[in-house]
Amino acid sequence: MSSAFNPLDSQLLFTLPRCMHKKSDWTEHTPFAMFLVEILRPRLLVELGTQRGVSYLAFCHGVETLKLETRCYAVYTWKGDAHAGQYDESIYRELAERHRRYEPFPSLLRMTFDEALPKIPGASVDLLHIDGLHYYDAVKKDFDTWRPKLSDRGVVLFHDTVEMERDFGVHQLWRELSPQFPSFNFEHGHGLGILAVGPHVPQSLLDFLATANARPAAVRALFSALGRRVLLESSKEWLDRQPAVVRALTAIKRR
Ligand SMILES: C[S@@+](CC[C@H](N)C(=O)[O-])C[C@H]1O[C@@H](n2cnc3c(N)ncnc32)[C@H](O)[C@@H]1O
């Protein structure tokens, strides 16, 4: 039975993710990540492109809070690339440390997306987050090669759907795919597209998409405001851990 999306029904939407330590282009979508876990209750979740783990740990936090049995995989080389830049081993070590509390269910697959393909059974993934290299050909390849892994409840998230710089091409793929499936696109936080690919996605997601498409400005404003709150809280957390910076700022303010 369908019913309109009511944010007040959500247990997680207004909570903060546990790991707000690292800001990323994804930070503003963490409330949606937790909410999505709540309404989908995925059995298997795969993230392609994890880096410091802002999105991945938000999914894990949702899974842990709701005591779901979701199996989570983060696929990434932890080496960087043309869009993300290069970085050192500490990024992986930090994430592995933070992620330890979520074991045994989540797994960090330190490899390329192609190498991870044989590790995930076909028709098994309920939630796939694609956030790898953002050129059109790369993101299209990620979608095409991972599509057979989607279950009949499969939902795909694309990050950077409104990013036009540095030859990003997610927006182009989004324009092609979004009319073919129930979908919605958030425009804050560089854009996040939700594509309900499976023929049997949960009714709760279809209800959300129906409300979002009927009242896009209101739904975008809600999730954008919740995202900004996480961004501000994470900046505050960071500042709290930098007493020297706070002292310097206070001194400037007094002048
Ligand atoms: C934008 S970052 C992910 C950000 C992350 N989701 C977050 O929450 O902050 C995307 C990463 O995917 C990696 N990547 C791109 N293509 C890849 C591939 N084929 N295999 C493994 N990693 C890849 C890149 O190195 C890049 O650092």
The ligand as an SDF file (V2000), in Angstrom:
LIG
                    3D

 27 29  0  0  0  0  0  0  0  0999 V2000
   35.2400   10.7660   -4.9150 C   0  0  0  0  0  0  0  0  0  0  0  0
   36.1020    9.4640   -4.2080 S   0  0  0  0  0  0  0  0  0  0  0  0
   34.9550    8.7470   -3.1200 C   0  0  0  0  0  0  0  0  0  0  0  0
   34.4670    9.6210   -1.9820 C   0  0  0  0  0  0  0  0  0  0  0  0
   33.6840    8.9370   -0.9170 C   0  0  0  0  0  0  0  0  0  0  0  0
   32.5170    8.2310   -1.4220 N   0  0  0  0  0  0  0  0  0  0  0  0
   33.3080    9.8320    0.2550 C   0  0  0  0  0  0  0  0  0  0  0  0
   32.3550    9.5390    0.9480 O   0  0  0  0  0  0  0  0  0  0  0  0
   34.0020   10.8390    0.5030 O   0  0  0  0  0  0  0  0  0  0  0  0
   36.2060    8.3130   -5.5320 C   0  0  0  0  0  0  0  0  0  0  0  0
   37.4260    7.3960   -5.4940 C   0  0  0  0  0  0  0  0  0  0  0  0
   37.2060    6.2080   -6.3180 O   0  0  0  0  0  0  0  0  0  0  0  0
   38.4740    5.7690   -6.7880 C   0  0  0  0  0  0  0  0  0  0  0  0
   38.3050    4.9930   -8.0190 N   0  0  0  0  0  0  0  0  0  0  0  0
   37.9350    5.4490   -9.2240 C   0  0  0  0  0  0  0  0  0  0  0  0
   37.8700    4.4350  -10.1250 N   0  0  0  0  0  0  0  0  0  0  0  0
   38.2450    3.3200   -9.4640 C   0  0  0  0  0  0  0  0  0  0  0  0
   38.3620    1.9430   -9.8320 C   0  0  0  0  0  0  0  0  0  0  0  0
   38.0930    1.5280  -11.0780 N   0  0  0  0  0  0  0  0  0  0  0  0
   38.7460    1.0640   -8.8870 N   0  0  0  0  0  0  0  0  0  0  0  0
   39.0100    1.4760   -7.6200 C   0  0  0  0  0  0  0  0  0  0  0  0
   38.9010    2.7530   -7.2000 N   0  0  0  0  0  0  0  0  0  0  0  0
   38.5280    3.6660   -8.1030 C   0  0  0  0  0  0  0  0  0  0  0  0
   39.2670    7.0300   -7.0080 C   0  0  0  0  0  0  0  0  0  0  0  0
   40.6330    6.8240   -6.7870 O   0  0  0  0  0  0  0  0  0  0  0  0
   38.6500    8.0640   -6.0260 C   0  0  0  0  0  0  0  0  0  0  0  0
   39.5460    8.3670   -4.9970 O   0  0  0  0  0  0  0  0  0  0  0  0
  1  2  1  0
  2  3  1  0
  2 10  1  0
  3  4  1  0
  4  5  1  0
  5  6  1  0
  5  7  1  0
  7  8  2  0
  7  9  1  0
 10 11  1  0
 11 12  1  0
 11 26  1  0
 12 13  1  0
 13 14  1  0
 13 24  1  0
 14 15  1  0
 14 23  1  0
 15 16  2  0
 16 17  1  0
 17 18  1  0
 17 23  2  0
 18 19  1  0
 18 20  2  0
 20 21  1  0
 21 22  2  0
 22 23  1  0
 24 25  1  0
 24 26  1  0
 26 27  1  0
M  CHG  2   2   1   9  -1
M  END
$$$$
